[in-house]
């Protein structure tokens, strides 16, 4: 009798586990919202095909099935790399408290960004909608896992020309033309229905420019030898003076020998351009994380700016715009986090509007990333008894090195009496910083002083 009971229990348990796995699958979005699973996503290199590895952990004590639908988007943690959209639905069973890894089919939805590398990190993002979702589901249902379908996706998401959607199978092109036409408004007659093999020339490149002024309405495009648009990366964007770099996907279907050109313009003015070939690569850069302190004298009140310059005095990165500096000694901390050309020397400089260099100090490119303290505010009252009349006095805030942080007042004449000045200033020197408010005469002699701490 005991044996029968035991067999019955085991059989019941087996049926229970089978029943759990055979339950209706739970959509990944719902399972994440209910904290039933945790997902990690990493790229396998590239964007079209089985290019995303999902690692799903079941956080519950029961087996579970997770549905990953076509149209689910995973965003790249690196904003310069392409986001990926799943184009083949998956039902993924996971044992209780278990982990399952699954390769899924994807396509890129950002033709302007560069291709993800191996082990790139991704995160669960959003679900495609409208014609893009229709397109993803069509690709899955019809098994259109090819470069023609990728070109169709890029037309919908980024406006790539529909003339690049062609194939030996013109029936496939006609099916893809439906959601693409709905999304873009392109007439079906604009599509290329001439049978032709669709071969993607994969080009991952970068575009480096040095601008001598701000561009308020910049457009970056890839064009062919006839001036026809191949890809538009951005339009109507503000681009600041200095060194700019974009990592780009210049993949195309015009053949290995196509003559292409990257063009950056503002209105009708061409700011920079260069040719693109199938041998292009991404140029190396210096990831500068620098904190440089410069001390300088301003001979008379002036508008000054600070930035990172090369040996020839060309601006590569503007740290601060022009602002008034009073006559006297000043100390400025330049914090720069910027990609700059590799193999060059750079200098932190403070300059006036007429180009006079007030301070210049070479930047150490091997610094670790500086600590940037949050902005803090100090305020209070400075009181003293003035015993005599004095001329040309200054009330200012100084740091612990004796350098001016802020000039509060320049006083032409001060009469005797009880004085009461309120002060307020902001700083990023950290919670342990010490400052002094001082009254000085024309010779710099300290007449009154108060220590300021948090």
C-alpha positions in Angstrom: 0.0 0.0 0.0 2.8 2.4 0.9 4.5 1.7 -2.5 1.2 2.6 -4.3 0.9 5.9 -2.4 4.5 6.8 -3.2 4.1 6.1 -6.9 0.9 8.1 -6.9 2.7 11.1 -5.3 5.5 10.9 -7.8 3.1 10.7 -10.7 1.1 13.6 -9.4 4.3 15.7 -9.0 5.4 14.8 -12.6 2.0 15.8 -13.9 2.1 19.0 -11.9 5.5 20.0 -13.3 4.4 19.2 -16.8 1.2 21.2 -16.2 3.3 24.2 -15.1 5.4 24.2 -18.2 2.3 23.8 -20.4 0.5 26.8 -18.9 -0.1 29.8 -21.1 3.2 31.6 -21.6 3.7 35.0 -19.9 4.8 37.9 -22.0 8.3 39.1 -21.1 7.1 42.6 -20.3 4.5 41.3 -17.9 6.9 38.9 -16.2 9.4 41.7 -15.7 6.7 44.1 -14.3 5.6 41.4 -11.9 9.2 40.6 -11.0 8.9 37.0 -12.0 12.0 37.0 -14.1 15.2 39.0 -14.6 16.8 39.4 -18.0 20.3 40.2 -19.1 20.9 40.8 -22.8 24.3 40.9 -24.6 25.1 41.3 -28.3 27.0 38.6 -30.2 28.4 41.1 -32.7 26.5 42.6 -35.6 22.8 43.3 -35.9 21.0 41.1 -38.5 20.5 37.4 -37.5 21.0 35.7 -34.1 22.7 38.7 -32.7 21.3 38.9 -29.1 21.8 36.5 -26.3 19.1 36.6 -23.6 19.8 35.2 -20.2 16.5 34.8 -18.3 16.4 34.0 -14.6 13.2 32.6 -13.1 12.7 34.4 -9.7 9.7 32.2 -8.7 9.5 28.7 -7.2 7.6 27.3 -10.1 8.5 26.5 -13.8 7.5 29.3 -16.1 7.3 29.9 -19.9 8.3 33.4 -21.2 7.0 34.7 -24.5 9.4 37.1 -26.3 7.3 38.6 -29.2 8.5 39.9 -32.6 8.7 43.6 -32.3 10.3 43.6 -28.8 13.1 46.2 -28.7 16.2 46.1 -26.7 18.2 49.3 -26.3 22.0 49.4 -26.4 23.6 50.7 -23.2 26.0 52.5 -25.5 24.0 55.3 -27.1 26.4 55.3 -30.1 25.5 51.7 -30.9 22.4 50.3 -32.6 19.3 49.3 -30.8 18.0 45.8 -31.8 14.4 44.6 -32.5 13.5 40.9 -32.2 12.1 39.6 -35.5 11.4 35.9 -34.5 9.1 35.2 -31.5 10.3 32.8 -28.9 8.7 30.8 -26.1 11.4 30.1 -23.5 10.7 27.6 -20.7 12.6 28.2 -17.4 12.8 25.8 -14.5 11.9 27.0 -11.0 14.7 29.3 -9.8 16.5 28.4 -13.0 18.4 30.3 -15.7 17.9 29.8 -19.5 20.0 31.3 -22.2 18.5 31.8 -25.7 19.9 33.4 -28.9 17.2 35.4 -30.7 16.9 36.8 -34.2 17.2 40.6 -34.4 17.4 43.5 -36.8 18.8 47.0 -36.3 16.4 49.9 -35.9 19.1 52.7 -36.0 20.8 52.8 -39.4 22.8 55.9 -38.3 24.5 54.2 -35.3 27.5 51.9 -35.5 27.1 48.1 -35.2 27.2 46.5 -31.8 30.3 44.5 -30.9 30.6 41.2 -29.1 29.4 41.3 -25.5 27.8 44.7 -25.9 25.2 45.3 -23.1 21.5 45.8 -23.9 18.5 46.5 -21.8 14.8 45.8 -22.1 13.2 48.8 -23.8 9.9 49.1 -25.6 7.5 47.4 -28.0 7.3 48.3 -31.7 4.1 49.9 -32.8 2.1 50.5 -36.0 3.8 49.7 -39.3 7.1 48.8 -37.6 5.3 46.1 -35.5 3.5 44.9 -38.7 6.9 44.7 -40.4 8.5 42.7 -37.6 5.6 40.2 -37.5 5.7 39.8 -41.3 9.5 39.1 -41.2 8.8 36.5 -38.6 5.9 34.9 -40.3 7.5 34.8 -43.8 11.0 34.0 -42.5 12.4 37.1 -44.2 15.7 37.0 -42.2 17.8 38.8 -44.8 19.4 42.1 -45.8 16.4 43.1 -47.9 14.1 43.1 -44.8 16.8 45.0 -42.9 16.7 47.7 -45.5 12.9 47.8 -45.1 13.3 48.2 -41.4 15.7 51.1 -41.9 13.3 52.8 -44.2 10.6 52.7 -41.6 12.7 53.7 -38.6 15.2 56.1 -40.1 13.9 57.1 -43.5 16.4 55.3 -45.6 15.5 55.4 -49.3 13.0 52.7 -50.4 14.9 52.2 -53.6 17.3 50.1 -51.5 14.6 47.5 -50.9 15.1 45.0 -53.6 15.8 41.3 -54.0 15.9 38.4 -56.5 12.5 37.5 -55.0 10.3 40.4 -56.1 7.3 38.8 -54.3 9.1 39.4 -51.0 9.7 43.0 -52.0 6.0 43.5 -52.8 5.0 42.2 -49.3 7.6 44.4 -47.5 6.4 47.4 -49.5 3.0 47.3 -47.7 4.1 48.4 -44.2 7.0 50.5 -45.5 4.6 52.4 -47.7 2.2 52.9 -44.8 5.0 54.2 -42.5 6.8 56.4 -45.0 4.1 57.5 -47.4 6.3 56.3 -50.3 4.3 55.4 -53.4 4.6 51.6 -54.2 5.9 52.6 -57.7 9.0 54.1 -55.9 10.1 50.6 -54.8 12.7 48.6 -56.8 10.9 45.6 -58.3 13.7 44.6 -60.7 15.1 41.2 -59.7 18.5 41.7 -58.3 20.6 40.1 -55.6 20.7 42.2 -52.4 24.2 42.4 -50.9 24.9 44.6 -47.9 28.4 46.2 -47.8 29.0 46.5 -44.1 31.0 49.7 -43.2 31.5 50.9 -39.7 33.3 54.2 -39.6 33.7 57.5 -37.8 33.6 61.1 -38.9 35.9 63.6 -37.2 35.6 67.4 -37.7 37.1 70.6 -36.1 34.7 73.5 -36.3 35.7 77.1 -35.8 32.2 78.2 -34.9 28.9 76.9 -33.7 26.4 75.5 -36.2 22.8 75.9 -35.2 21.2 74.0 -38.1 23.6 71.2 -38.9 22.8 68.2 -41.1 25.0 65.1 -41.6 24.4 62.9 -44.6 25.9 60.0 -46.6 25.5 60.7 -50.4 26.5 58.8 -53.5 28.6 60.0 -56.4 25.5 61.5 -58.0 24.6 63.5 -54.9 21.7 61.2 -54.1 20.9 60.6 -50.4 22.0 57.2 -49.0 21.5 58.0 -45.4 20.7 61.0 -43.2 22.2 60.7 -39.7 20.7 63.9 -38.3 19.1 67.2 -39.4 18.6 70.6 -37.8 21.0 69.8 -34.9 23.1 72.3 -33.0 26.8 71.4 -33.2 29.2 73.3 -31.0 32.5 74.9 -32.0 35.5 72.5 -31.4 36.2 68.9 -32.1 33.3 66.6 -32.9 33.3 62.9 -33.6 30.5 60.5 -34.7 30.7 56.7 -35.0 28.5 55.8 -37.9 27.0 52.9 -39.7 27.7 53.5 -43.4 26.5 50.1 -44.6 24.8 50.2 -48.1 23.7 48.0 -51.0 25.4 50.0 -53.8 28.4 47.6 -54.3 32.0 47.4 -53.1 33.2 50.1 -55.5 30.5 52.7 -54.7 31.9 56.2 -54.3 30.3 57.7 -51.2 30.8 60.8 -49.2 30.0 62.0 -45.7 28.9 65.7 -45.8 28.3 68.0 -42.8 26.5 71.2 -43.7 24.7 74.1 -42.2 22.0 75.2 -44.6 23.8 75.3 -48.0 27.3 75.8 -46.4 29.4 72.7 -46.4 31.3 72.6 -43.0 33.2 69.3 -43.6 33.2 66.3 -45.9 35.2 63.2 -46.6 35.0 60.1 -48.9 33.9 56.8 -47.5 35.2 53.4 -48.8 34.5 49.8 -47.9 37.9 49.7 -46.1 36.9 52.4 -43.7 37.3 51.8 -39.9 36.6 53.7 -36.7 39.5 56.0 -35.9 41.1 55.7 -32.4 40.5 58.5 -29.9 41.7 59.7 -26.6 39.0 59.5 -23.9 40.1 62.5 -21.9 38.9 62.8 -18.3 40.9 65.7 -17.0 40.7 68.2 -14.1 43.2 71.0 -14.5 43.6 74.0 -12.2 45.0 77.2 -13.6 45.8 80.4 -11.7 46.0 83.7 -13.6 45.8 87.5 -13.3 43.1 89.6 -15.0 44.8 93.1 -15.6 41.4 94.7 -15.9 37.7 93.7 -15.9 37.2 91.4 -18.9 35.0 88.7 -20.5 36.9 85.4 -20.5 36.3 81.8 -21.5 38.1 78.5 -20.9 38.6 75.5 -23.0 40.9 72.7 -24.2 43.3 73.7 -27.1 45.9 72.1 -29.2 49.5 73.2 -29.5 48.6 75.7 -32.2 45.9 77.3 -30.1 42.9 75.8 -31.9 39.9 75.2 -29.7 38.9 71.5 -29.4 36.5 71.7 -26.4 34.9 74.7 -24.8 34.6 74.2 -21.0 32.9 77.6 -20.3 31.5 80.4 -22.3 32.5 84.1 -21.9 31.8 85.5 -18.5 32.9 88.6 -16.6 36.1 88.3 -14.5 37.0 91.3 -12.3 40.5 92.7 -12.2 42.8 90.6 -9.9 44.0 87.1 -9.3 41.7 84.2 -10.2 41.8 80.4 -10.0 39.7 78.3 -12.5 39.2 74.5 -12.4 38.6 73.1 -15.9 36.9 69.7 -15.9 36.9 68.1 -19.3 35.2 64.8 -20.3 35.6 64.5 -24.0 36.8 62.3 -26.8 39.7 64.0 -28.6 42.2 62.9 -31.4 44.7 60.4 -30.2 48.4 61.2 -30.2 48.2 64.9 -29.7 49.1 67.3 -26.8 46.3 69.5 -25.3 46.3 72.5 -23.1 43.8 74.1 -20.7 43.5 77.8 -21.5 41.7 80.9 -20.3 41.4 83.5 -23.0 39.7 87.0 -23.4 37.4 88.0 -26.1 40.3 89.6 -28.1 42.2 86.3 -28.0 44.7 87.2 -25.2 45.7 84.0 -23.4 45.6 84.6 -19.6 46.5 81.0 -18.6 47.8 77.9 -20.3 48.6 74.6 -18.8 49.2 71.2 -20.4 46.5 68.6 -19.7 47.6 65.3 -18.3 45.8 62.7 -20.5 46.5 59.8 -18.0 44.4 61.2 -15.2 41.8 59.0 -13.7 38.3 60.3 -14.1 38.0 63.3 -11.7 35.5 63.5 -8.9 32.9 66.1 -9.6 31.3 67.3 -6.4 27.6 68.4 -6.4 27.0 72.1 -6.4 26.8 73.5 -2.8 25.7 76.9 -1.5 27.1 78.9 1.4 25.6 82.0 2.8 25.8 84.1 5.9 26.5 87.5 7.4 29.9 89.3 7.7 30.0 91.9 10.5 32.6 94.3 11.8 33.2 97.7 13.3 34.7 100.2 10.8 36.7 102.7 12.8 37.8 105.1 10.1 37.0 106.3 6.6 38.8 104.3 3.9 38.9 104.3 0.1 39.2 101.6 -2.6 38.2 98.5 -0.5 37.2 95.1 -1.8 35.0 92.5 -0.2 35.6 89.0 -1.7 35.5 85.2 -1.1 38.8 83.4 -1.1 39.7 79.7 -1.0 42.2 78.1 1.3 45.0 78.9 -1.1 44.2 82.6 -0.9 42.8 82.8 -4.4 39.7 84.8 -5.3 36.5 82.6 -5.7 34.1 85.5 -6.0 34.3 89.3 -5.7 31.2 90.5 -3.8 31.8 94.3 -3.7 34.3 96.9 -4.8 33.8 99.9 -2.5 35.1 103.3 -3.4 34.7 104.7 0.1 33.6 103.3 3.4 32.7 105.5 6.4 33.0 104.5 10.1 30.3 102.5 11.8 28.9 99.1 12.3 28.9 97.1 9.0 26.7 94.2 8.2 27.1 92.5 4.7 25.1 89.4 3.6 26.9 87.0 1.3 25.9 84.0 -0.8 28.0 81.9 -3.2 28.1 78.5 -4.9 31.0 76.1 -5.3 31.9 72.5 -6.3 35.0 72.2 -4.1 33.6 69.4 -1.9 32.1 69.1 1.6 35.4 69.7 3.3 36.3 72.9 1.5 37.2 76.0 3.6 36.7 79.6 2.4 37.3 83.0 3.8 35.4 86.3 3.3 37.9 89.2 3.5 37.9 93.0 3.4 41.1 94.2 1.7 42.5 97.6 0.8 44.0 98.7 -2.5 47.4 97.1 -1.6 45.7 93.8 -0.8 46.2 94.1 3.0 43.6 92.1 4.9 41.6 94.4 7.1 38.8 92.1 8.2 38.3 88.3 7.8 35.9 85.5 8.6 36.3 81.8 8.0 33.5 80.0 6.2 32.8 76.3 6.3 29.7 74.2 5.8 
